[in-house]
Amino acid sequence: MLSGLKKHVVSKDNNKAKDLRGETEYMTGASGLTTDFGVKIADDDNWLRLSNAEDIGPSLLEDHIGREKIHRFDHERIPERVIHARGAGAHGHFRVFDNRAAKWTSAPVLTDPARTTPIFVRFSTVQGSRGSADSVRDVRGFAVKFYTEEGNWDLVGNDIPVFFIQDAIKFPDLVHAVKPEPHNEVPQAQSAHNNFWDYAGLQPESAHMIMWVMSDRGIPRSYRMMQGFGVNTYTLINAENKRVFVKFHMTPELGVHSFVWDEALKLAGQDPDFHRKDLNEAIESGCHPKWTLGIQVIEEKDEHSFDFDILDATKIWPESLVPVQPIGEFCLDRVVEEYFPQTEQVAFCTSHVVPGIGFSDDPLLQGRNFSYFDTQITRLGINWQELPINRPICPVMNHHRDGSSRHRITPGSINYWPNRENIGHPVSPLQGGYAEFNQRVEGIKQRARGAKFQEHYNQAQLFYNSLSDYEKSHLVAALSFELGHCDDHRVYEGYTKLLNNIDFDLAKTVAEKVNGVVPNKPLRVNDGKTESTLSQTHFASKKPTIATRRVAILIADGFNMVEVEAVRAALKSAKATSWIIGPRRGKISSKGTIVSGAGIVADHYFEDQRSTMFDALYIPSGPEHVKSLMVNGRVVHWIREAFGHCKVIGAIGEAVAALNHALEIPELQLSKSETDHVVSSYGVVTAGKYDVASAAVDVLKIAPGPKGFVSNFAYEMSKHRCYARELDGLTSQVAY
């Protein structure tokens, strides 16, 4: 029937294609870099600065190539942030412990214990768009706006203390490489693709940062359980006009904890808003997140006393050499009232400092100071600092006028300085005016970095050496996952070669997994040096706690109501939250009742939640209820998945059989008695019974030693996970 029709051929060279061809320029390996006005670029890696062979000096505004590159990058996207697009925020307050920092700085926000400074904190992911998921592997932004009486101070940091690059001029390249590839806008919110690993392999200064991001730091359990770092080197200036170099640290009260990778992947689909919901849930329940603000200080005379350059943002200052000194604490105690005008419109600038705080010649910071202000103008307009969330709490007096979205009304005929009325005059430093430190600078105007900036692997190796065994295992798995997604052999082969500069066994293991270049000898000797503060295990809570931990209680009709109420009451006393998960979202009948009798209303049912959304599972006793659970495939999956993710699992009485049924692991010891004697094995806590008498003597004490069921359960939960399961091969025996 169709044989007589003329075959229609679609031309790939139609009029529109010809029209677009005039706007098409192809870049090849023979293409040299030029500016937007056609001048060829000789150096695209170093900002023009004043420097000598040893010191890195200040970056120069004269660098039209660097300014053009950053300026064009800042204005690539509107109105969403180019990076840090997906965020969550909260209000809080900050207070110093005492005036111990007065010997280094004159800033009252850091020295006056009588002050309580309002703050706003915005957490964020870096790579993804506003619609991406919270749990992706990524760096997390940790930006704090201090509304001080002297003006706003913005501490714009991350949850990792180092960065991918040393010089801000490379920032557009880094972000272009890590963002979705330009030809197909894939992938979203992850770095597992050719362009990023191609860039990282050809930019070895990123090696240290790669170790951090590929470690568990890249998938934090909660914003409330991650560290914050100022990243860059700032300066503090005291009342005698003496200057020191400083780095800022923020350490969470709850310790530093992470997801496991399979869990993070699943949560991205199951609950992409997990982190922002977690933050609000904690604040609204009264468990306000807290961090200690600490500083590392290096005096000017000691600037060159280290085997690394202290102004290099790809390096840490090891705490064994430069201890972190706690000076204050901040707390988040109020959620935002409306997301857009607060969390979305809040804007930060590294250049926003107050008297007593200044800048160093850190080349990344110098470029950030230009870039942040520039990009906020694109997003929010020239008057972005007048928006309520950005507005200082102190008076603002200047001769700035007009522009889009101007809010402030300034009556009068004078809008300039100097003027006949002395209106809006400069303020002397003695009266609180900001004054830059008088720094002596000498050198040659050139595009260069200091000699110490050329070493890229020592601290990457130090970080890897310092990890616990399970953290190393996770890092290997993360690198293998990422490089396994790269389909260009030049990319994954190139990066496995680079890994051999960090550790031979690391490089060999990853290369064997991804078909990379398997080394036969190390390129550099691993010196075995470690630094305890680089492992998350170092930051356990000073006092073991289960506050804000989420416990899922799996039940069906016929569960033991008395037992559940006793366990829930004990958990609540320690500020953990418990959630009833049943076969339906409604009344679940308790043991010995009919359907319409006594029971409890389930918060969720087995299909609308997953174990990934909780920190621990508990299954109560009750023969009928356990019988129902054992034949429910989703419940079996709940147990297996929680076990595979190294989470704490508790079971009492007949529920112990449900664990045996789901797991069938010989190495796992479970209770076999009908007493309230507790057996704790690989984070699985079981007992034969738990009645009123058991609860009466089970005083909740979160510590090791002989205790009742809930105390043992809480102690295991306070450790976050039982990674011994993983190291001893138990998790690999279970399909989840």
KEVEXBA-871413 format. One line per field, with one value per residue (C-alpha): residue number from 1; x, z, y. Coordinates in Angstrom, 2 decimals. Layout:
N
nr <- [NUM  ...]
xx <- [X  ...]
zz <- [Z  ...]
yy <- [Y  ...]
This chain:
736
nr <- [1  2  3  4  5  6  7  8  9  10  11  12  13  14  15  16  17  18  19  20  21  22  23  24  25  26  27  28  29  30  31  32  33  34  35  36  37  38  39  40  41  42  43  44  45  46  47  48  49  50  51  52  53  54  55  56  57  58  59  60  61  62  63  64  65  66  67  68  69  70  71  72  73  74  75  76  77  78  79  80  81  82  83  84  85  86  87  88  89  90  91  92  93  94  95  96  97  98  99  100  101  102  103  104  105  106  107  108  109  110  111  112  113  114  115  116  117  118  119  120  121  122  123  124  125  126  127  128  129  130  131  132  133  134  135  136  137  138  139  140  141  142  143  144  145  146  147  148  149  150  151  152  153  154  155  156  157  158  159  160  161  162  163  164  165  166  167  168  169  170  171  172  173  174  175  176  177  178  179  180  181  182  183  184  185  186  187  188  189  190  191  192  193  194  195  196  197  198  199  200  201  202  203  204  205  206  207  208  209  210  211  212  213  214  215  216  217  218  219  220  221  222  223  224  225  226  227  228  229  230  231  232  233  234  235  236  237  238  239  240  241  242  243  244  245  246  247  248  249  250  251  252  253  254  255  256  257  258  259  260  261  262  263  264  265  266  267  268  269  270  271  272  273  274  275  276  277  278  279  280  281  282  283  284  285  286  287  288  289  290  291  292  293  294  295  296  297  298  299  300  301  302  303  304  305  306  307  308  309  310  311  312  313  314  315  316  317  318  319  320  321  322  323  324  325  326  327  328  329  330  331  332  333  334  335  336  337  338  339  340  341  342  343  344  345  346  347  348  349  350  351  352  353  354  355  356  357  358  359  360  361  362  363  364  365  366  367  368  369  370  371  372  373  374  375  376  377  378  379  380  381  382  383  384  385  386  387  388  389  390  391  392  393  394  395  396  397  398  399  400  401  402  403  404  405  406  407  408  409  410  411  412  413  414  415  416  417  418  419  420  421  422  423  424  425  426  427  428  429  430  431  432  433  434  435  436  437  438  439  440  441  442  443  444  445  446  447  448  449  450  451  452  453  454  455  456  457  458  459  460  461  462  463  464  465  466  467  468  469  470  471  472  473  474  475  476  477  478  479  480  481  482  483  484  485  486  487  488  489  490  491  492  493  494  495  496  497  498  499  500  501  502  503  504  505  506  507  508  509  510  511  512  513  514  515  516  517  518  519  520  521  522  523  524  525  526  527  528  529  530  531  532  533  534  535  536  537  538  539  540  541  542  543  544  545  546  547  548  549  550  551  552  553  554  555  556  557  558  559  560  561  562  563  564  565  566  567  568  569  570  571  572  573  574  575  576  577  578  579  580  581  582  583  584  585  586  587  588  589  590  591  592  593  594  595  596  597  598  599  600  601  602  603  604  605  606  607  608  609  610  611  612  613  614  615  616  617  618  619  620  621  622  623  624  625  626  627  628  629  630  631  632  633  634  635  636  637  638  639  640  641  642  643  644  645  646  647  648  649  650  651  652  653  654  655  656  657  658  659  660  661  662  663  664  665  666  667  668  669  670  671  672  673  674  675  676  677  678  679  680  681  682  683  684  685  686  687  688  689  690  691  692  693  694  695  696  697  698  699  700  701  702  703  704  705  706  707  708  709  710  711  712  713  714  715  716  717  718  719  720  721  722  723  724  725  726  727  728  729  730  731  732  733  734  735  736]
xx <- [0.00  2.90  5.18  4.06  4.88  8.07  10.50  10.96  14.59  15.30  18.14  20.76  21.79  18.55  18.24  18.34  21.48  23.09  21.90  23.49  26.71  27.67  27.65  29.59  33.26  35.03  37.92  40.57  43.92  45.49  43.35  45.21  43.52  42.54  40.67  37.15  38.77  41.10  44.44  46.34  46.86  50.32  49.47  46.00  47.01  48.38  46.90  49.23  50.74  53.70  55.98  59.54  61.10  59.94  56.81  53.49  52.39  49.08  47.14  46.91  43.72  45.67  45.27  42.69  42.94  42.16  39.40  37.77  37.84  36.28  33.84  32.56  32.24  30.31  27.72  27.19  23.90  20.90  19.32  20.29  23.68  26.32  27.51  25.98  22.55  20.84  20.86  19.20  19.47  18.69  19.00  21.04  23.49  27.20  29.08  32.74  33.73  35.93  38.39  41.22  41.40  42.07  45.82  45.33  42.36  40.52  37.25  34.63  32.68  35.66  36.68  33.64  31.90  29.13  27.93  25.49  25.81  22.90  23.91  22.41  23.94  23.42  24.47  24.64  25.86  28.22  27.67  23.94  21.12  18.41  16.43  19.19  19.35  20.85  22.74  24.95  28.73  29.93  31.58  29.15  29.10  29.07  28.55  27.97  26.77  27.56  25.39  27.89  27.55  30.45  28.86  28.39  31.18  30.74  32.71  32.22  33.46  33.06  32.89  36.38  39.41  41.19  40.23  40.85  42.96  45.54  44.81  41.37  42.02  41.48  38.05  36.00  37.84  37.24  33.51  33.12  34.80  32.72  29.37  27.31  29.13  28.14  27.08  24.32  23.94  24.79  25.35  23.48  24.99  27.88  31.50  31.48  32.19  35.04  35.46  35.94  38.44  40.24  40.68  41.64  44.23  45.81  45.66  47.59  47.22  43.68  44.98  44.61  41.04  40.13  41.11  38.75  35.78  36.16  36.30  33.21  33.42  31.73  28.48  27.71  24.87  23.57  24.50  24.52  27.22  29.81  32.70  33.04  36.24  37.08  39.41  41.41  44.09  42.83  44.57  43.74  44.94  45.02  44.74  48.52  48.26  50.11  49.03  48.79  47.61  44.46  42.28  38.75  37.30  33.74  33.36  29.90  28.76  27.31  30.54  31.37  29.36  28.50  26.20  27.44  27.52  24.64  22.50  23.38  22.51  19.12  18.24  18.83  15.74  13.77  14.10  16.08  15.34  16.69  19.29  17.10  14.28  16.74  17.95  14.43  13.35  16.21  15.62  11.85  12.24  14.42  17.72  19.47  22.59  25.80  29.36  32.52  34.35  38.10  41.08  44.55  47.05  50.49  52.57  54.14  57.64  56.73  55.15  58.00  58.71  56.77  57.45  54.28  53.15  50.58  48.81  48.19  44.48  45.22  47.07  45.92  47.83  48.27  46.90  49.96  51.91  49.27  46.62  43.02  42.13  38.41  37.16  33.37  30.20  27.33  23.89  21.06  17.74  15.22  14.10  13.46  9.96  10.01  12.61  13.02  13.54  15.89  17.72  17.63  18.29  20.97  24.28  27.79  31.08  34.52  35.44  32.92  35.06  35.01  37.84  40.25  39.90  41.78  43.09  46.29  47.94  46.30  45.80  42.50  41.13  42.28  40.23  37.24  37.11  36.54  34.31  31.76  30.76  30.56  28.36  25.89  25.29  24.30  21.98  20.31  21.17  23.47  21.39  21.49  22.83  19.58  17.54  16.29  18.33  21.54  20.99  23.34  21.89  24.15  23.54  24.49  25.62  27.18  26.75  25.75  22.56  20.02  20.28  17.82  15.72  16.84  15.00  16.68  15.43  18.11  16.68  18.85  20.66  24.16  25.32  29.09  32.25  33.85  30.96  30.30  28.15  30.66  27.85  28.91  32.57  35.25  35.77  39.24  40.48  40.52  36.76  36.18  36.99  38.31  42.04  44.15  47.35  50.41  52.16  55.58  55.55  58.42  58.95  58.51  55.19  54.73  52.46  53.99  53.53  56.03  58.24  56.30  53.13  54.63  54.34  50.94  51.08  52.50  49.27  47.13  49.23  49.00  45.21  45.02  47.40  45.34  42.07  40.75  40.57  36.90  37.41  40.19  37.92  35.19  37.64  38.81  35.21  34.37  37.31  36.45  32.81  33.73  36.43  34.26  31.77  34.43  34.41  37.48  40.51  42.80  40.84  40.69  44.15  45.56  44.06  45.14  48.69  48.33  47.13  50.49  51.99  49.83  49.97  51.02  48.40  45.65  46.60  46.91  43.55  41.64  43.42  42.53  38.87  38.49  40.93  43.38  47.15  48.21  51.56  54.44  56.26  55.48  56.31  56.86  57.64  54.80  56.42  53.67  53.01  49.55  47.49  44.73  42.44  42.01  39.87  36.20  36.70  38.67  35.55  33.32  31.05  32.71  29.72  28.09  24.66  21.72  20.03  18.11  18.86  15.87  14.71  12.24  10.05  8.67  5.34  2.32  -0.93  -0.17  2.94  3.86  2.44  3.92  7.39  7.14  5.95  8.80  11.45  10.05  9.98  13.62  14.68  12.75  14.49  17.76  16.20  16.13  12.99  11.10  8.77  6.20  6.33  3.54  1.68  -0.61  -0.70  -3.35  -4.21  -2.07  -3.56  -1.46  -1.05  -4.23  -6.65  -9.00  -8.42  -10.63  -9.06  -5.95  -2.97  -0.99  -1.26  1.64  3.50  4.32  3.89  6.57  6.41  6.41  9.61  12.89  15.61  17.84  15.82  16.58  19.63  18.46  15.75  13.96  11.51  9.47  8.22  4.81  4.32  1.52  3.16  6.54  4.90  3.42  6.74  8.69  6.53  6.64  9.41  9.65  10.23  12.92  14.51  14.31  16.33  18.88  19.38  19.86  22.36  24.18  24.41  26.01  23.10  22.12  19.34  17.48  15.06  13.33  11.70  10.10  11.56  15.02  13.77  12.88  16.52  17.72  15.28  16.32  20.09  21.22  24.77  26.62  29.07  26.23  25.43  21.78  19.90  18.66  17.27  13.87  15.39  16.17  19.88  21.23  23.46  25.25  27.02  28.21  25.77  22.81  21.27  18.89  17.18  14.67  12.23  11.77  9.00  8.12  10.74  13.40  12.59  12.70  16.35  17.38  18.62  19.64  23.40  25.10  28.40  30.03  29.44  26.62  23.32  19.75  18.41  17.77  21.10  22.97  20.91  21.57  25.30  25.64  23.63  25.85  28.76  26.80  27.54  29.10  31.76  33.26  30.47  31.93  35.57  34.80  32.87  29.41  27.69  28.84  26.89  23.56  21.71  20.25]
zz <- [0.00  0.79  -1.97  -4.37  -2.01  -2.54  0.32  2.29  3.06  5.77  4.78  7.43  5.52  5.61  5.63  9.40  9.59  7.06  9.08  12.27  10.53  10.41  14.21  14.58  15.44  15.96  18.39  17.70  19.13  16.87  18.23  20.40  23.26  22.78  24.73  23.68  21.71  19.84  21.60  22.00  25.60  26.68  30.22  31.24  34.58  36.66  37.59  37.07  40.44  42.17  43.30  43.68  43.56  47.09  48.00  46.23  46.22  45.72  42.50  40.28  39.03  35.87  34.66  31.92  30.88  34.35  34.96  31.61  32.25  35.72  34.65  31.70  33.90  36.61  34.07  32.31  33.97  35.20  37.65  39.36  41.02  38.68  41.58  45.01  43.37  45.69  49.26  52.64  55.30  58.89  61.35  64.53  66.76  67.59  70.77  71.76  74.95  76.20  74.89  74.21  70.54  71.44  71.19  67.46  66.41  67.34  65.81  68.61  67.00  67.84  71.16  73.08  75.11  76.07  72.47  70.83  67.06  64.80  61.93  58.85  57.49  54.02  53.24  49.63  47.08  44.41  41.11  40.68  39.74  42.16  41.26  42.03  45.05  48.48  48.85  45.74  46.09  46.12  48.07  50.42  50.82  54.41  54.31  57.44  57.46  60.76  61.26  63.46  64.90  62.65  59.46  57.81  57.92  55.47  56.19  52.88  53.36  52.45  54.33  53.01  54.07  50.70  47.11  43.62  42.37  43.63  41.42  40.86  37.15  36.83  38.46  35.26  33.82  36.95  37.00  33.25  33.63  36.60  35.31  32.79  29.50  27.09  24.13  25.98  29.46  31.11  33.91  36.52  39.99  39.77  38.64  37.17  33.58  31.15  31.31  35.05  35.33  32.23  33.88  37.26  35.67  33.78  36.78  39.48  42.02  42.47  43.78  47.46  47.02  45.03  47.99  50.25  47.86  47.06  50.77  52.98  53.30  49.90  51.19  54.66  56.71  57.60  57.35  61.14  61.07  58.83  59.47  57.95  56.84  55.62  53.08  52.29  54.36  55.91  58.32  61.75  62.89  66.59  68.36  68.09  64.29  64.38  61.81  61.85  59.25  60.10  58.95  60.29  61.41  62.39  64.23  64.81  68.27  66.95  65.36  61.67  59.98  56.47  54.38  52.74  48.94  48.12  50.63  49.14  45.64  46.74  48.78  45.74  44.26  47.37  49.21  47.24  49.94  52.81  54.08  54.13  55.81  58.34  59.21  59.76  61.70  64.17  64.73  65.09  67.56  69.81  69.05  67.73  65.68  67.17  65.98  67.71  65.83  66.00  64.44  63.36  63.71  62.15  62.98  60.13  61.21  60.73  57.27  55.53  58.25  56.59  53.67  52.00  51.25  53.83  51.14  48.94  49.10  48.04  51.35  54.94  57.95  59.79  63.31  64.69  63.53  63.96  66.55  66.17  69.04  69.93  70.47  70.29  69.42  67.06  67.06  64.50  66.27  63.73  60.34  57.47  57.16  53.34  51.21  48.31  50.05  52.59  51.47  47.74  47.91  50.58  49.00  50.36  49.52  50.72  50.55  53.29  56.40  59.42  61.11  62.69  59.84  56.55  53.51  52.64  49.24  48.81  45.00  45.19  47.77  45.75  42.78  44.92  46.31  42.78  41.60  44.42  44.27  40.49  40.37  42.95  40.73  37.90  40.08  42.20  40.76  41.91  45.06  46.24  49.64  50.36  50.30  53.85  54.33  53.19  54.91  57.83  61.26  61.70  59.95  56.27  55.13  51.74  48.50  46.37  44.48  42.06  40.10  39.67  42.70  44.89  48.25  50.41  50.29  51.11  51.39  50.70  47.92  48.48  47.07  46.79  48.83  49.71  50.25  51.99  54.73  55.66  55.05  54.67  55.56  55.97  59.49  60.97  62.04  65.64  65.35  63.74  60.09  58.17  57.55  55.49  56.98  55.70  54.03  52.45  48.95  46.54  43.52  39.78  38.01  36.44  35.97  38.38  41.58  44.34  44.33  47.13  45.04  42.62  45.00  44.76  46.31  49.85  51.53  49.30  50.57  54.16  53.91  52.48  55.10  57.91  57.03  58.93  57.07  56.22  55.05  52.73  51.39  50.69  48.93  46.65  45.84  45.10  42.75  41.01  40.61  39.19  36.78  35.82  34.38  32.13  28.67  27.22  27.96  28.00  30.98  33.27  32.30  32.92  36.38  37.52  36.57  38.69  41.71  41.78  42.96  46.09  46.95  44.96  46.41  45.92  42.28  41.65  43.23  41.35  38.06  38.27  38.84  36.00  33.46  34.01  33.92  36.59  38.02  38.68  41.08  43.01  41.43  44.88  48.19  50.71  53.84  56.07  57.82  59.32  60.90  63.25  62.63  58.96  59.73  60.59  63.46  65.30  65.68  67.76  70.09  73.40  75.07  73.20  72.00  69.93  69.84  66.55  65.40  63.59  64.60  62.45  64.41  62.12  63.28  62.07  63.77  66.96  68.09  71.76  72.72  76.24  74.90  72.12  74.48  76.93  74.19  72.61  75.96  76.61  73.14  73.54  76.84  74.89  72.23  69.50  67.36  66.65  63.75  63.47  60.10  59.40  56.61  56.27  57.38  60.05  63.22  63.83  66.47  69.36  70.75  72.18  70.60  67.65  64.70  66.20  69.63  71.24  69.08  67.49  64.33  61.94  60.73  57.43  55.67  54.35  50.78  51.31  53.36  53.17  55.64  53.99  55.70  59.22  61.40  63.01  62.97  65.88  65.64  68.77  69.88  69.16  67.38  65.01  64.05  63.40  61.30  59.08  58.76  57.79  54.71  53.58  51.00  51.56  55.29  54.53  52.27  55.04  57.30  54.66  53.42  56.92  57.62  54.34  55.20  58.57  60.59  64.07  64.22  67.36  67.85  70.83  71.38  68.28  66.17  66.51  64.19  61.62  61.62  61.20  58.34  56.54  57.06  57.56  58.53  60.62  62.10  63.58  67.20  68.17  71.42  71.89  75.40  76.66  79.24  79.00  78.63  75.76  72.93  70.87  67.74  64.82  65.74  65.95  69.44  70.51  73.66  74.50  76.14  77.31  79.84  82.56  84.89  82.16  81.45  85.13  85.45  81.95  82.93  79.64  79.80  76.43  77.22  76.84  79.51  80.91  80.21  79.21  75.66  75.01  76.53  74.31  71.30  72.01  72.52  69.16  67.52  69.06  67.03  63.85  62.04  62.62  59.91  61.29  59.35  56.16  57.00  58.04  54.85  56.40  54.30  51.08  52.06  51.88  48.78  49.24]
yy <- [0.00  2.36  1.11  3.82  6.68  8.62  8.11  11.33  12.17  14.72  17.01  17.64  20.76  22.72  26.49  26.74  24.61  26.96  29.93  28.57  27.67  31.32  31.37  28.11  27.97  24.65  24.43  21.81  20.78  23.38  26.21  28.68  30.54  34.17  36.80  37.79  40.61  38.25  38.68  35.40  34.26  33.10  31.95  30.78  29.24  32.14  35.51  38.44  39.28  40.81  38.01  36.85  33.42  32.53  34.50  34.71  38.33  40.14  39.66  42.73  44.37  45.14  41.55  42.09  38.41  37.08  39.63  38.86  35.11  35.38  38.10  36.05  32.97  34.83  35.89  32.56  31.70  33.64  33.71  30.43  30.27  28.85  26.69  26.05  26.28  23.79  24.99  24.96  27.64  28.50  31.36  31.24  33.03  33.07  33.87  33.63  31.84  34.69  37.27  34.80  35.87  39.52  38.92  38.29  40.42  43.59  42.31  42.42  39.56  37.33  38.89  40.20  37.44  39.86  39.93  37.54  37.92  36.91  34.63  33.01  29.80  28.39  24.81  23.68  21.21  22.54  20.76  20.22  22.54  23.67  20.56  18.04  15.76  16.44  13.16  13.21  12.87  16.44  19.21  20.97  24.72  26.00  29.78  31.85  35.45  37.21  40.31  42.16  45.66  46.71  45.35  41.96  39.39  36.52  33.35  31.56  28.02  24.36  21.07  20.24  22.32  22.38  23.11  21.74  24.65  27.11  30.11  31.65  32.05  28.27  28.34  28.64  25.62  23.56  24.28  23.78  20.39  19.22  20.50  18.48  18.06  20.83  18.67  16.80  18.41  15.05  14.08  16.07  16.55  14.14  14.13  10.62  11.62  12.07  15.83  16.10  13.25  14.43  17.82  16.35  14.08  16.95  19.30  17.39  20.19  18.80  15.42  16.33  17.59  14.49  12.32  14.28  14.28  10.59  9.77  9.60  13.40  13.61  12.05  13.52  12.01  15.45  19.11  18.92  16.24  17.82  20.16  23.58  25.28  28.77  27.04  30.17  31.87  35.09  37.44  38.83  42.25  43.17  46.52  47.02  46.60  43.27  40.70  36.90  34.40  32.45  29.56  29.05  25.69  24.75  21.42  19.89  18.91  15.63  14.40  13.93  11.18  10.03  7.88  4.73  4.99  2.64  4.50  7.90  6.68  5.35  8.44  10.62  9.01  8.08  11.39  14.00  16.61  14.51  16.98  20.07  18.12  16.73  20.25  21.58  18.49  18.90  22.61  22.29  19.39  21.55  19.75  22.83  22.05  23.44  23.93  25.10  27.86  27.37  29.10  28.09  30.91  31.35  34.40  36.36  35.37  31.69  32.03  30.18  27.61  24.78  22.46  23.79  27.34  28.41  30.48  27.42  26.50  22.91  22.37  22.04  23.28  19.96  20.27  18.50  21.57  24.27  23.32  24.44  26.75  26.87  30.42  30.26  28.40  28.97  27.43  27.25  27.70  29.02  27.74  30.14  31.55  31.54  29.85  32.26  35.65  34.10  30.94  31.69  35.42  35.31  36.28  35.95  37.63  36.60  40.28  41.10  41.37  43.67  45.60  43.13  40.60  40.90  39.09  37.32  36.96  33.55  33.58  31.73  34.17  37.18  36.00  35.03  38.56  39.83  37.02  36.82  40.46  40.34  37.24  38.58  41.59  39.26  37.18  39.83  43.24  46.00  46.63  43.02  44.05  45.91  42.69  41.94  38.76  40.50  43.84  44.62  45.33  48.36  51.72  51.95  55.40  56.09  57.98  54.98  55.75  54.36  51.11  48.29  47.29  50.17  50.01  52.65  56.23  58.81  62.34  65.38  67.19  65.78  62.44  62.88  63.31  65.70  68.06  71.38  69.83  67.09  64.56  60.93  61.54  58.84  57.43  57.13  53.67  54.92  55.42  52.02  52.71  49.72  49.99  47.61  46.26  48.13  45.22  45.62  44.10  43.70  41.52  41.28  41.70  38.26  35.25  32.76  30.78  30.14  27.05  25.33  25.61  23.05  20.06  18.32  14.84  14.94  15.98  13.77  10.88  12.14  12.21  8.68  7.30  8.86  7.15  4.15  0.84  1.19  4.80  3.65  0.92  3.48  5.79  2.96  2.09  5.74  6.22  2.96  4.00  7.39  6.19  3.23  5.73  7.25  5.63  7.36  5.16  8.20  9.54  6.50  5.31  8.78  9.08  5.63  6.66  9.80  7.77  6.00  9.29  8.98  5.29  2.22  -0.15  2.43  2.91  -0.83  -1.70  1.01  0.28  -3.40  -2.55  -0.04  -1.52  1.31  1.24  -1.26  -0.08  -2.46  -0.14  3.06  6.41  7.89  6.24  6.36  7.80  6.40  9.72  10.20  12.99  11.83  14.80  13.88  10.84  11.32  8.89  11.59  13.75  11.51  13.44  14.26  12.63  9.72  10.76  9.55  12.96  13.45  9.89  8.37  4.87  2.91  0.49  -2.23  -3.69  -5.61  -6.55  -8.48  -6.57  -6.18  -2.77  -2.61  -3.32  -0.74  1.98  1.26  1.31  4.49  6.28  5.40  6.56  9.80  10.49  10.56  12.86  10.23  10.09  6.87  6.23  3.46  1.68  -0.79  -2.59  0.44  4.03  3.66  1.77  -1.33  -3.62  -4.78  -8.29  -9.82  -7.32  -7.35  -5.00  -2.28  -2.58  -1.11  -0.38  2.40  4.49  3.95  7.05  5.36  2.05  -0.29  1.01  4.78  4.81  2.90  1.96  4.58  7.29  6.03  5.49  2.25  -0.43  -2.05  -4.97  -5.81  -9.19  -10.73  -14.08  -13.03  -9.78  -11.43  -14.15  -11.43  -9.62  -12.74  -13.37  -9.74  -9.31  -5.57  -6.05  -8.62  -6.01  -3.39  -5.67  -6.69  -3.16  -1.74  -4.52  -3.86  -0.16  -1.06  0.36  -0.73  -3.31  -4.38  -7.27  -8.84  -12.23  -13.76  -10.92  -12.49  -15.25  -12.57  -11.42  -15.01  -15.50  -12.30  -12.48  -16.10  -15.11  -17.74  -15.22  -13.17  -14.01  -13.60  -14.16  -17.71  -17.37  -16.27  -13.93  -10.23  -11.03  -8.90  -10.12  -7.46  -8.67  -6.52  -3.77  -6.18  -6.09  -8.86  -10.11  -12.83  -10.44  -6.87  -6.34  -3.82  -5.30  -5.14  -1.50  -0.61  -1.63  -0.48  2.96  4.57  5.01  5.38  3.70  0.28  -2.36  -4.53  -2.79  -3.48  -3.77  -0.05  1.00  -1.45  -0.40  3.30  2.74  0.99  3.77  6.46  5.02  5.86  2.57  -0.83  -0.82  -4.05  -5.81  -4.46  -5.15  -8.74  -9.42  -9.81  -7.12  -8.79  -11.93  -10.08  -8.92  -5.45]
